[in-house]
C-alpha cells in the first residue's frame, strides 16, 4: 500500500481543477497583456478568476494580487509594508514559516528593522498579553503572525490579533497558507491588511498563489518589470495556474463543511489508534486538540528511542510519505526550528502526518501498524 500523509507540504491536484486548467494549457495560449483577441480571452479568464476569489473572501477584486506562491506573497507584503510606511519595528514569533522568519532575520541583519518576538506558551500559542505589551511599546509596527502553524497546526485567534493591531495602528500581515481553502475568511470582518495563499495547499497547482492587500493600506511592489497585476507584480501571469487556483478554492468553499467533518474524523481516528498502539506517545503543540489546531495536521511526539532518527526513512521504505516538519526544510540537518523553540533540548522523535479529503481510515490503520512495528521504546 502507498500512503500519502504529507498534505501540509502539498496536496494532490483535484481532477476537476485539472479539467478547468486544460484549455489554458493547450488552446487558450494568448498573452493576457496582448490587446488582440487571443490575449483578451485569456485576460477575461484571469479577471473572472480574480472576481471569484474576491467573492469567496468578501473583498474587492482589486485587492487580490496573483503571485508565484505563498513565499513570494509573504516577502512582498512584509518588504512592501516596511518600505511604504517607513516601519521600524516588526513583531513576529520564533515559529513562523521560513518565508517570514528568514525574511525578517535578513532585514534585521541589514539594519532595516528592529525585530521583536512575542512570547509563546508551553503549547506554542502566541501570548496575546505579551503581544499587546509589544504593541503598546512599539506603536505603528508591522505584526506578522501566521494563522496556523505549518508544523504543529496551532491556530491563532486572528480576529483578536486584528483588533489589537487596529487599536495600536499596526499593519497586520498573516501567513494563511495552511488555512486558506480549509477555513472561511471573511475579509469584511477581519482587521487584516495582508493575507497570503498557495494553490497547492488546497488541491490546486504548484507555482501559483495570491496575496490579499487591503485597498486602504496599499504597498509598493516587490517585483518590477511590468504593469501586470494592477502594477503590483511585474511579469506575465501564470494563466493556467490562476485558473486552477480559483477553481480549487471554489471547490473548497463548496465542500468545506463536508471535508472538515471527514478529515477531522480521520485525524481523530489516527490519534486514538496511535495512543493505543504506542506507549508514551503524545502530540507536539496543540495538534492533538481538534478545537485548537488545524484539522489537517497531526505532529506526533515519540518517546526517546534510537529508532526515531530513522523513522521518516523507514516509513518511506514502507510506502508511507510523511514529514519531520516543513517541506521547505527537508534535507536540513538542523531539525525543526518550531520544535526547538517550544521544546528546547527535547530528544523525543517527531513526525508530522497531514491529511486531505483523499485519505482513508484504512490508510491510517496501515500507517499505525507500521509505526508500531518500527518504534522501539527504551526501558
C-alpha positions in Angstrom: 0.0 0.0 0.0 1.2 3.5 -0.8 0.0 6.1 1.7 0.4 9.9 1.3 0.2 11.8 4.6 2.1 14.9 3.8 -0.7 17.2 2.6 0.6 20.2 4.6 3.6 20.1 2.2 1.5 19.8 -0.9 -1.9 18.2 -1.9 -2.9 16.1 -4.9 -4.4 18.1 -7.8 -8.2 17.8 -7.9 -9.3 16.3 -11.2 -11.9 19.0 -11.5 -9.2 21.6 -11.2 -7.2 19.9 -14.0 -10.1 19.9 -16.3 -10.6 23.7 -15.7 -6.9 24.3 -16.5 -6.6 22.1 -19.7 -7.9 24.7 -22.2 -5.4 27.2 -21.0 -2.6 24.7 -21.4 -3.3 23.7 -24.9 -5.8 26.0 -26.6 -6.1 29.5 -25.0 -2.4 30.4 -25.0 -2.5 34.1 -25.6 -0.6 36.6 -23.5 -3.1 38.3 -21.2 -1.3 41.6 -21.7 -1.8 41.5 -25.5 -4.7 43.5 -26.9 -5.7 41.1 -29.7 -8.5 38.5 -29.4 -6.2 35.7 -28.2 -4.9 37.9 -25.4 -8.3 39.4 -24.5 -9.8 36.0 -24.0 -7.1 35.0 -21.5 -7.3 38.4 -19.7 -11.0 37.9 -19.3 -10.4 34.4 -17.7 -7.9 35.8 -15.3 -10.2 38.6 -14.2 -13.0 36.1 -13.8 -10.8 34.0 -11.5 -9.9 37.1 -9.5 -13.5 38.0 -9.1 -14.4 34.5 -8.0 -11.7 34.6 -5.3 -12.8 38.0 -4.1 -16.4 36.8 -3.8 -15.4 33.9 -1.7 -13.3 36.0 0.6 -15.7 39.0 0.7 -13.2 41.6 -0.7 -12.9 43.5 -3.9 -11.2 42.0 -7.0 -8.6 44.8 -6.9 -7.4 43.5 -3.5 -6.3 40.1 -4.9 -2.9 40.1 -6.5 -1.6 36.8 -8.1 1.9 35.6 -7.2 4.1 32.6 -7.7 3.0 31.2 -4.3 3.0 31.9 -0.6 6.7 32.6 -0.2 6.7 35.4 -2.7 3.5 36.8 -1.3 4.9 36.9 2.3 8.0 38.6 1.1 6.1 41.1 -1.0 3.8 42.1 1.9 6.5 42.3 4.6 9.0 44.3 2.5 6.4 46.4 0.8 4.7 47.4 4.1 8.1 48.3 5.7 9.2 50.4 2.8 5.8 52.1 2.1 5.1 53.1 5.7 8.6 53.5 6.9 8.0 50.9 9.6 10.9 50.5 12.1 9.6 47.8 14.4 8.3 44.4 13.4 6.6 42.0 15.8 6.6 38.3 15.0 7.3 34.9 16.6 10.1 32.3 16.6 7.9 29.7 14.9 6.8 31.4 11.8 7.3 29.8 8.4 10.8 30.4 7.0 9.3 32.6 4.3 8.6 35.1 7.1 11.3 34.2 9.7 14.2 34.3 7.2 13.0 37.5 5.6 12.7 39.3 8.9 16.0 38.0 10.1 17.7 39.2 6.9 16.1 42.6 7.2 17.1 42.9 10.8 20.7 42.0 10.0 20.8 44.7 7.3 19.5 47.2 9.9 16.3 47.8 8.0 14.0 46.9 11.0 14.1 46.2 14.7 12.6 42.7 15.3 10.6 41.8 18.4 9.5 38.2 19.1 6.3 37.7 21.0 6.3 35.1 23.8 4.8 31.6 23.3 3.0 29.5 25.9 4.0 25.9 26.7 2.0 24.6 23.7 3.4 27.1 21.3 0.4 29.6 21.2 1.1 33.3 20.9 0.9 35.1 24.3 -1.7 37.7 23.5 -1.0 39.7 26.6 2.7 40.0 25.6 1.6 40.9 22.0 -0.5 43.8 23.5 2.5 44.9 25.6 4.8 44.9 22.5 2.2 46.9 20.5 2.0 49.5 23.3 5.8 49.7 23.4 6.1 49.9 19.6 3.0 51.5 18.0 2.7 51.7 14.2 4.6 48.4 14.0 4.2 45.6 11.4 2.8 42.5 13.0 3.4 39.2 11.1 1.9 36.2 12.7 0.7 33.1 10.8 -3.0 32.0 11.1 -1.9 28.3 11.6 1.5 26.8 12.2 2.5 24.5 9.3 4.4 22.1 11.6 2.3 21.8 14.8 -1.0 23.1 13.5 -1.7 25.6 16.3 -4.4 28.1 15.3 -4.0 31.8 16.0 -7.0 33.9 17.2 -6.7 36.1 14.1 -9.8 38.1 14.9 -8.4 39.2 18.3 -4.9 39.9 16.9 -6.5 42.0 14.2 -8.4 44.1 16.7 -5.3 44.6 18.8 -3.4 45.8 15.7 -6.3 48.1 14.8 -6.2 49.6 18.3 -2.5 50.3 18.1 -2.4 51.4 14.5 -0.2 48.4 13.4 0.0 46.9 10.0 -1.2 43.3 10.3 0.1 40.6 7.9 -0.9 36.9 8.4 0.5 33.9 6.5 -2.7 32.0 5.8 -1.1 29.4 3.5 -2.2 26.5 5.7 -5.7 27.7 6.4 -6.8 29.1 3.0 -9.3 26.7 1.5 -9.7 24.9 4.8 -11.4 27.7 6.8 -13.6 30.6 5.7 -12.0 34.0 5.6 -14.4 36.9 5.7 -12.3 39.9 5.0 -15.1 42.3 5.7 -15.0 41.2 9.3 -11.2 40.6 9.8 -9.0 43.6 10.5 -6.1 42.3 8.4 -4.1 44.2 5.8 -2.3 41.4 4.1 -3.0 37.6 3.7 -1.2 35.0 1.6 -2.2 31.8 -0.1 -0.6 29.0 -2.2 -2.9 26.9 -4.5 -1.0 23.6 -4.0 -2.1 23.6 -0.3 -5.7 23.1 -1.3 -5.6 20.7 -4.3 -4.6 23.4 -6.8 -1.5 23.6 -9.0 2.0 24.4 -7.7 3.7 27.7 -8.6 0.8 30.0 -8.1 -0.7 31.8 -5.2 -2.1 35.2 -4.2 -1.9 38.0 -1.7 -4.8 40.0 -0.4 -3.9 43.6 0.1 -6.4 45.8 1.8 -7.3 48.7 -0.5 -6.9 51.2 2.3 -3.3 50.1 3.1 -1.6 49.8 -0.3 2.1 49.0 -0.5 4.9 49.3 -3.0 5.5 46.3 -5.3 8.3 43.8 -4.7 8.6 42.6 -8.3 9.1 45.3 -11.0 9.3 45.0 -14.8 5.7 45.3 -16.0 2.3 46.7 -15.3 0.7 43.4 -14.6 -1.5 42.8 -11.5 -2.6 46.4 -11.1 1.1 47.5 -11.2 1.7 45.4 -8.1 3.6 42.4 -9.6 5.5 42.6 -12.8 5.7 39.5 -15.1 3.4 37.6 -17.4 0.7 35.9 -15.3 0.6 32.1 -14.8 -2.7 31.9 -16.6 -3.5 28.1 -16.2 -2.2 28.3 -12.6 -4.5 31.1 -11.8 -7.5 29.3 -13.4 -6.6 26.2 -11.4 -6.2 28.2 -8.1 -9.7 29.8 -8.5 -11.3 26.5 -9.3 -9.6 24.8 -6.4 -10.7 27.5 -3.9 -14.2 27.4 -5.3 -14.4 23.6 -4.7 -13.0 24.1 -1.2 -15.7 26.6 -0.3 -18.4 24.4 -1.9 -17.4 21.3 0.1 -15.7 22.8 3.2 -18.1 21.7 5.9 -18.2 18.2 4.5 -14.4 18.0 4.2 -13.7 19.4 7.6 -16.0 16.8 9.2 -14.5 14.0 7.2 -10.8 15.0 7.7 -11.3 15.7 11.4 -12.7 12.2 11.7 -9.6 10.7 10.1 -7.3 12.8 12.3 -9.2 11.8 15.5 -9.1 8.2 14.4 -5.3 8.3 14.0 -4.9 10.0 17.4 -6.9 7.2 19.1 -5.1 4.4 17.1 -1.6 5.8 17.9 -2.4 6.2 21.6 -3.5 2.5 21.7 -0.5 1.3 19.7 2.5 3.2 21.0 3.0 3.6 24.8 4.2 7.1 25.8 3.1 8.8 22.7 2.0 12.4 22.7 1.4 15.3 20.3 3.5 18.4 19.7 1.9 21.8 20.2 -1.9 21.5 20.3 -2.0 19.3 17.2 -3.8 16.6 19.3 -6.6 19.1 20.2 -9.0 19.4 17.3 -10.5 22.6 18.7 -7.2 24.5 18.8 -5.3 23.2 15.8 -5.6 22.5 12.1 -7.8 19.5 11.4 -5.4 18.6 8.6 -2.2 18.4 10.8 -1.0 16.0 13.5 2.5 16.3 14.8 3.4 13.1 16.7 5.9 13.1 19.6 7.5 9.7 20.1 9.3 8.6 23.3 13.1 8.8 23.2 14.5 6.0 21.0 17.4 5.2 18.8 14.9 4.4 16.1 13.5 8.0 16.0 16.3 9.3 13.8 15.4 6.8 11.0 11.6 6.9 11.4 10.9 9.0 8.3 13.3 7.0 6.2 11.8 3.7 7.4 8.2 4.9 6.9 9.2 5.9 3.3 10.6 2.3 2.8 7.1 1.1 3.8 5.4 3.3 1.3 4.3 6.0 3.7 5.0 9.6 2.9 5.2 11.9 6.0 7.3 14.8 7.2 9.6 15.8 10.1 8.3 19.4 9.8 8.1 21.9 7.0 8.7 20.5 3.5 10.7 23.7 2.8 13.3 22.4 5.4 13.6 18.8 4.1 17.2 17.7 4.0 18.2 20.3 6.6 20.4 18.8 9.3 19.3 21.4 11.9 15.9 19.9 12.6 12.7 21.8 13.2 13.1 25.4 14.3 9.5 25.3 15.5 10.1 22.3 17.8 13.4 23.7 19.0 11.7 26.9 20.0 8.9 25.2 22.0 10.8 22.2 23.3 14.5 23.2 23.7 16.7 20.2 24.4 14.0 17.6 23.8 15.2 14.3 22.4 11.7 12.9 21.5 11.0 12.0 17.9 8.7 13.9 15.7 6.7 13.1 12.6 4.1 15.3 11.0 1.2 13.5 9.4 -1.1 15.7 7.5 -4.4 14.8 5.9 -6.7 15.6 2.9 -10.1 14.6 1.6 -8.4 11.7 -0.2 -7.1 9.9 2.9 -8.9 7.0 4.5 -9.1 5.2 7.8 -7.6 2.1 6.1 -4.5 4.1 5.3 -4.4 5.2 8.9 -4.6 1.6 10.1 -1.7 0.6 7.8 0.4 3.6 8.9 -0.2 3.0 12.6 0.7 -0.7 12.2 4.0 0.2 10.5 4.8 2.8 13.2 4.2 0.3 16.0 6.5 -2.1 14.2 9.2 0.4 13.7 9.2 2.2 17.1 11.3 0.8 19.9 10.7 2.5 23.2 13.7 2.4 25.6 13.0 1.0 29.0 
